[in-house]
């Protein structure tokens, strides 16, 4: 991809469009394209990355400690800023479909956070604020995995039926 293609791709992804032209140029200069086959482990508690990932093609599942899928990352989604910022990760990120992605060097990503307050705010806010920011800016591409998730991919648990007047905690314990 050309530099113009890379810039056009990033400019469509929130929060990258808040970068100044100089910051965007720095980002592109320190960004590579990578390929990972299905089932590759990208991030885990034992494998903290040195790069920030942005998906071009493919998908990545984020698994909890209990090996439950907690997030499905798709085209134009990015992950895992927390492991770069805090140097640790509790979950595992595994390639679900062959992955082609951009990788931004850790030092470049951290430098962008230091130099651009809006960029920093996006990655350091909690999930509710991130969703509100995306909604306010009308950038819903990162929410697409929530909004267009396939029913067949939904994790469905069997109904837990309890007697009337059962305490909530007892219902929860019974369902586990």
Secondary structure as GFF3:
##gff-version 3
##sequence-region A 1 176
A	DSSP	alpha_helix	3	11	.	.	.	ID=ss1
A	DSSP	three_ten_helix	16	18	.	.	.	ID=ss2
A	DSSP	alpha_helix	21	29	.	.	.	ID=ss3
A	DSSP	beta_strand	31	36	.	.	.	ID=ss4
A	DSSP	beta_strand	41	43	.	.	.	ID=ss5
A	DSSP	beta_strand	51	63	.	.	.	ID=ss6
A	DSSP	beta_strand	69	73	.	.	.	ID=ss7
A	DSSP	beta_strand	78	79	.	.	.	ID=ss8
A	DSSP	alpha_helix	81	86	.	.	.	ID=ss9
A	DSSP	beta_strand	92	105	.	.	.	ID=ss10
A	DSSP	alpha_helix	106	115	.	.	.	ID=ss11
A	DSSP	alpha_helix	117	124	.	.	.	ID=ss12
A	DSSP	alpha_helix	127	137	.	.	.	ID=ss13
A	DSSP	three_ten_helix	141	143	.	.	.	ID=ss14
A	DSSP	alpha_helix	144	147	.	.	.	ID=ss15
A	DSSP	three_ten_helix	151	153	.	.	.	ID=ss16
A	DSSP	alpha_helix	168	175	.	.	.	ID=ss17
###
